[in-house]
Structures are given as structure tokens and as C-alpha cells.
Amino acid sequence: MSFEKKLTRRKKLFKTKSSHDQSRQRRSNLLYQLSNDKRQEQLKKKRAINDSQTEKKPTNDSKTTETNTSNNSQLYVPTMEELPELIKGIKSTNIKKVETSIRGIRAMISVEDNPPIDEIIKTGILEIIVEFLDNWDNEYIQFEAEWILTNTCSGTHEQAQYCVALGIIPKFVSLLNSTNEEVLEQCIWGLGNIAGDCIEFRDKILQESDVIDKIINIFSLEICNLNIAKNAIWSLSNLIRCRPRPELSLIKNVIPIFANYIGSGIPQLVQDSCWGLSYISDGTSENINAVLKYNVVERLVGFLESDELKILVPSLRTIGNIVTGDKEQTQIPLNFKLLEKLSPLLRHKRNQIRQEACWTISNITAGDPQQIQKVIDKGIIPQIIDILENDIKILQIEAVWIISNVCYGGTTKQIKYIIKQGAIKYFVELLKDNLPGVILICLQALDKILKIGENDSESNQYSQNLYVKEVEEYSGDENISRLLNHRFSQIDLLATSLYQEYFYDSTSDSGLDSSDTENVPNNEEYDF
């Protein structure tokens, strides 16, 4: 492909963009993404173990037998050799034998280390235990059945899948109507485990009629004690985690619940509510507005000073999501001194915290010049340069987004400021990165910088383009030349243009007219 053809294609692919929304869209469309959507400080499944070897039983069921009368009796854990006898007991018509046997199986499946889940599944007894969920005449049996199935679903995907295939989802949803505290708590716990296994199971639960509203309604019940509230908040957050997110219309009623409990002062309720808000805010501008409506930002920004990682991480993620929004949405956290809270996090001992702080700042510098100026005024850019110089690679990539966004949407004065701080060196160095998205943003930043240098030269401020000289000092011309005929056409075209315009020596063999790029289809655009 000739150089002239490349320039024509480049003009089509690289248009000058400066709007706030386009800057952020540019970030989201390129290859590098912050992280997979995983709760790094919170388990998506929980197992109930035999607490201190005591048994827990519903206490308000007048129809249960005498075996329910002692709440703290010592719990015996049967051996595998006793399992056949327990299975026989569960099939008995004697209620007392059924209760004793189901309690024994629950004890076995609830041991802390290596519970025999597969061994119990292979017996086929869970098919009978699932039917006990419908036994509204005996809440003790109902509760023990829930506990067994909840712990089974806390295991592997295959173990959870086995239970789902037995039809436990609609049965657990039905149990949300229970008036028994223990049955209700275990039911919510079980739904949280099922939802936490995979998107398919999460969506199966959400397809059940009004399931979210049924869980929300629990908070208004007299029997809603602290344990029930903790499990309900955790389960609700599991029901909206993972991508693709559920439709906002399905989950918007959860937001005021999360908004309320982030102020509870109870660590587990706070952290799970923060995670829930992070999942909801990870979406469209409409999602962000739905969260902002409940005035949670000031408290979330305050949590950025927390020493508790389990609260800091989801709070930072939520704020980071909010500043991916439009200019007005981004301004709200800034009004609560967000940048003052982020600055110390750039020096946090945990890589994850520094990374997310950089990601959040990169979304602020993707804003308008006024928001970029706030980042500059708070002295954050020198910290970013330090990360580029001294931190690990993944942090350097996050940091380069921050300064590249300044080049993309900032004023000439702001761009010259980051140049003075040493930005050119790092744009040049990261041209050697393996990620096409990183290469591209560095090329785009250098394009903007070199144009400013050219304008200064043409206006007689300087006799030559000073920034060309600085790029060459860091071997940037060589790095750019290596990108000629790159397999991604956007990189190839921009590298070709920069090399020809600022570094090409007509007496040398630059390879600009190489036909190697002819195998790249015309009209091809890459979203990295």
C-alpha cells in the first residue's frame, strides 16, 4: 500500500475528537481493560459449617417433634460407613427417624474440610431431600433440607448444576414466603449461592416472578434479624453481579436498600452494599444516575480513607464507575474532594488499590479541560510519572492512560505541562508494548504533542520542533519505524504518518512503500 493511500485511510480513521463522551468511549473500546469482574475481597459462595459442633434448629415451629427442643445439643457427625443407614432413615415413614437422618446428612455435608458432597450426590438421596422443601408442615425438616442443598451449591459448578436440575430454584424462591426465621435465612443464603455460581443460574432466579421484590420485602418483616439482613444483602449483590448485568428495570429497587445499609456501620452490610452499588453503576449513564439519585457519593468517597480493604475496594470501584459517566456525573464525586482521597491511594501498598486509583483518575482526565486541570492542580501528575518510572507494568499501563487522556482532551497548556513532567519518555517506551491498545494511545499522544511542537516552530517561537528532538533522544523514531506495516491497520497508518511527517529520511530505506500491508483489508477498523 502506498504512503499516499495510507494517509487517505488515516484521515478517515483518525478524526480529531475532543468531547468528554468520546474520550471515555475511546478508553472502553481499546484492548486493555482494568480487570475481570470478580469480587476480589468477597466470596461469591458461602458454606454453613457445623458451628462449634452444635446444631441450629428452627425455634418457633409448634409442629416439629421433640428432636427440635434442644438448640445447643452436641452434634454428632456420622461417618461414611453410616451413610446407608441415614439414607434408609430418610426414606422412613417415621418422622423422628427422618429428622435424625437428615440432621446426620447435614452434619456430614457441613464439615469444614472436604465435605463428602459427591459421595452424597451419588446416592441419589438429594432427589428426596429436594422434595422436603415443600414440607410446610415440618419446618425443621424443611430447614435441614435447605442447609444440605445450600452447602451442595457452595461446591463446584457441577454440584450446583445437579441441584438446579432437581428444580430447587422455584422451591427456594417459594420459601421466601416463610415466616420462620431460620428457614427464611437459609433460603436467602441458598439463593445467593446458586446465583453466585454462574450467570445462567443467576438469570434463572431472576426469571422467577418478583424475586427481587420478595427479597426486598424481607427487610420490612419483624423477623428480619441481623443475620437475615446480612444474607439478604449478600444474596442481592450476588443476583446483580457478573456481566452481562441484569436490566436496570429488574434491579433498580435494590438501590435504596444498598444506599441505606452503607450507612449501617456494620462491616459486612457495608461491604456487600458497596459491591452491589458497584455492579449497578457498571453500566450505562442511566445506571449511574440511578445510583446518584440516592446521594451515596459523599459516603463512598469517605470510604476511600478506610483501612478496611473489604470496604475500600468496592467503594473505589463504584466511584470509578461513576466517573466513567458524563461531565456532570463525574463532577459529583469531584465536589466531595475525590482527588484528595485518591492521591494517597496512588502510594498504597496494594497493587490493586493503586491500579484502581489510576483507572479512576484516567476517567477524570478523559473529561473536559476543567476536570483535567483539577487533576493537575492537586499535584497528581508527578505521582503518575513516578508510577511510570518505578512501578510494575500493569500500573504503568494504567498510568499512561491518564496522561494520554490529557493529550487527547486537554488544552495546549495542559499538554505542555505533562511534557514538562517527562511524559514523552513514557509514550515512547510503551510503543514497545505488546498490547495494540497501549501502542495506539501512545501514538495518538505523540501525534498531538508533535503537532503542538510543529505549531510552535511555525509561529517562530522556536527554530525547530523541540518535541521531535526529544522523541529522538529516547529512540522514539526507531520505535515508530518498527511499527510500520503493523498487523493492525490503525497502528500502521498512524505510525506511517508520524514517521513520514517528522522522522523520514528520504535517503534511507524506510519501508514506507512496502506492500506488506496489502493483506490488510480495505475499510478495516479495529476496536482494540
Secondary structure, DSSP 8 states (H G I E B T S, - for coil): --HHHHHHHHHHH------HHHHHHHHHHSS--S--S--SSS-S------GGGB----SS-TTS-GGGS-TT-B-----GGGHHHHHHHHT-S-HHHHHHHHHHHHHHHT-SSS--HHHHHHTTTHHHHHHGGG-TT-HHHHHHHHHHHHHHHTS-HHHHHHHHHTTHHHHHHHGGG---HHHHHHHHHHHHHHHHH-HHHHHHHHTSTTHHHHHHHHTTSTT--HHHHHHHHHHHHHHT-SSS---HHHHGGGHHHHHHHTTS--HHHHHHHHHHHHHHHSS-HHHHHHHHTT--HHHHHHHTT-S-HHHHHHHHHHHHHHTTS-HHHHHHHHHTTHHHHHHHHTT-SSHHHHHHHHHHHHHHHTS-HHHHHHHHHTTHHHHHHHHHHHS-HHHHHHHHHHHHHHHHHS-HHHHHHHHHTTHHHHHHHGGG-S-HHHHHHHHHHHHHHHHHHHHHHHTTSSSS-HHHHHHHHTTHHHHHHTTTT-SSHHHHHHHHHHIIIII--TTS---TT-GGGGGS-TT-----
